Amino acid sequence: MAIVQTSGALQTLATPSPWAGGGASSYGGDFALYGRAQSYAAIYAAQPNVRTCVDFLARNIAQLGIHLFRRISDTDRARLPDHEVVGWLTRPNPATTRYRLIEALMGDLGIYFRAYWLKVRDANRRMEGIVRLPPEETFPIGGLLPSSYVWLRGSDRLEFATEDVCAFGGYNPLNPLMGLSPLETLRQILAEESAKAENREAYWRNAGRMEGVIEQSKEAPVWNETQQQQFRTQWQEYSAGGTRVGMAAVLPKGMTLKPWSFNARDSEYTASRKLSREECAAAYHIPLPMVGILDHATFSNIKEQHKQLYSDSLGPWIEMITEELEAQILVEARDQANVYVEFNIAEKLKGSFEEQSASLQTLVGRPIMTANEGRARLNLPALRDGDADTLAPQQGGPATAPTPTYDDTFAQAPPAEVIEAQPVTVADIERQHQRRLAARLRKVPPDARAEALNPARCLRELTTDLAPLMGAASAGYATQVIDGWQTRLRAGGPQEEALCRV
């Protein structure tokens, strides 16, 4: 018996037994389907529409990762991948993974609208793991608030303190200690579906025979009782079982079979099955296309309903689970300062690669990937070029001066480094001509002089000479010089003759 203070006075709260009073169904136990008691677990196993909806919720929420963050300021967050809670949820016990733990949690909530985790503790009462308690065997004890939890398994009865159990549950006007299962609300619809399934099974078990009555004409001879019994026996042997499918019945002269059963079209069998799934999806607040009802589905509205799924359908479930984890699991951790739990919904809503690229470019005003980052997404090896890990100027990267071109006249004002490099360049050209090229260029035809230059050797030597002045830019500048040199040799005329006269 519990005592609380209400309106300035002490009042007593009764402690009802969780398995007595109000009917077992209000506590998540059995309820009858056409006179037969079935547990919520049996309904889930037998009703495909219920399983479709519950599995949809469980799988989609279990797929989401659970992250912990520390709120540093209003504009700054730090993720905590090594937090104790992350370890408990990632590996709750040696036989369970994070996915299976969350899938079972959502399955229990979808079937019973309540779920329980047992906190596993070490010798020092420190939490070190999580084990699921079956909701159909676990019951809270108390009045307005639980005072303990009891696990009933056969003749065994174990009682746990409230601080050793993490309880999840929803609203129930019949019992403040546990949630009201959605299957209670769907009771009548599920009963109709069960009856239709039994009727359909009996129909095919009897070889799909047509129900009706056999009429005898006035002209037919009158049968005695023995003849009537013989015909009845023969007809029942024909119509029972599934071994005579497709075989035609031969009636005696003067007898006709008049059917009186409803066919699938008259009874709207297909429409009624679809209606049952729609009702189940509505009870779990799931968009119809997500459970296979595509009557009015288009590409655009399915895309929008996918967004609605994680905001309106799964959003309330995720918020409830998050708050319970913070209130009952996070409090067991040593580090709790400004720490909060969050499901990784952004991973499911981030859209296609093209949509992400467009949105990110709009946000930052430029591409944010380098050449090697892009190649990594395609599983290609990285480029060894020094500029492969920087953004190009047209992508918003740092502006660099264009590689200077060699000009004999220096009519345009070149950068300071180019001005300093001019004497080195002229000296290198004169040295190349004097030592190797002057005689060779005069001997070869004009159209072959550009190839006789040996541009690879000239480029290597000129780059070496320019390196002390231009550093990393020396190779690009030397390339421009040699390319200009070859262009002049190919063009012929005064410039070519001047080069040959050096």
Secondary structure, DSSP 8 states (H G I E B T S, - for coil): -EEEEETTEEEEE----TTSSS-GGGGT--EEETTEEE-HHHHHHH-HHHHHHHHHHHHHHHHS-EEEEEEEETTEEEE-TT-HHHHHHHSSBTTB-HHHHHHHHHHHHHHHSEEEEEEEE-TTS-EEEEEEE-GGGEEEEESSSEEEEEEEETTEEEEEEGGGEEEEE---TT-TTS---HHHHTHHHHHHHHHHHHHHHHHHHTTT---EEEEE-TTS----HHHHHHHHHHHHHHHSSSTTTT------TTEEEEE-S--TTTTTHHHHHHHHHHHHHHHTT--GGGGT--TT--HHHHHHHHHHIIIIISHHHHHHHHHHHHHHTGGGSS--TTEEEEE-THHHHS--HHHHHHHHHHHHSS----HHHHHHHTT-----STTTTS--GGGT-----------SS--S---HHHHHHHHHHHHHHHHHIIIIIHHHHHHS-GGGHHHHT-HHHHHHHHHHHHHHHHGGGHHHHHHHHHHHHHHHHHH-SHHHHHHHH-
